[in-house]
Amino acid sequence: MSRKPMVRPGGRSARVQEAVHTAVRELQAELGRPELTIPLIAARAGVTPSTVYRRWGDLQELLSDVAVENLRPDTPPQDHGDLAADLRNWAEQFIEEMASPIGRAYIRDALLGAPDGDNAARCSEYAAEQIDVVLARAAERGEDAPGVELVLDRVVAPMMYRILFRPGDPDGTRSTGSTGSLTAEYARGLVRDLLDGLDASH
């Protein structure tokens, strides 16, 4: 899988991206997504429509790029002192953010853009980088830790499947209630099963 560097572009390119992304967020909040158009966004951002078309191609690609940027974590995972607590808290925060209506909207937009799958790869890389921080801390403390790919497969992948396809039934056996939202309990269960499996293998 090819990976783009996780750094933002600099110079005029960065200023254009920031202005256009800000315009998208503001207009979406003010008018709603169905009313968004490239000329409207360009006018708010202070650039020409041709600048937006040249960089993003069409509205869907722009919305996808905005979504990917909004899915980028702002801070490293919190350090709670041991691997189990770190993974539990990270997974709980992940599922809370991604299972929210705005989180699901960002995921859908991200996946609709970049038909080559690059946006999906970037979102996966965000999660992998966060998990890598947690596992590196565990290793520094002398704890046995799984690999990043195993955490992605056993914790992140099931959460993403439930978020996208079965949001009202996180464990396949019961409803989460009237809100239909995924729970922290489900995230904790995935982490517990992962770590219990590691203990059993030793």
Protein Blocks (a to p, Z undefined) as FASTA:
>chain_A
ZZddfbdcehjllmmmmmmmmmmmmmmmmnopklpcfklmmmmnopafklmmmmnopaml
mmmmmmmmmmpcfbdcddehiaklmmmmmmmmmmmmmmpmklmmmmmmmmmgoklommmm
mmmmmmmmmmmmmmmmmmmnopacddfklmmmmmmmmmmmmmmmmmmlmnopacebjnop
acfklmmmmmmmmmmmmmmmZZ
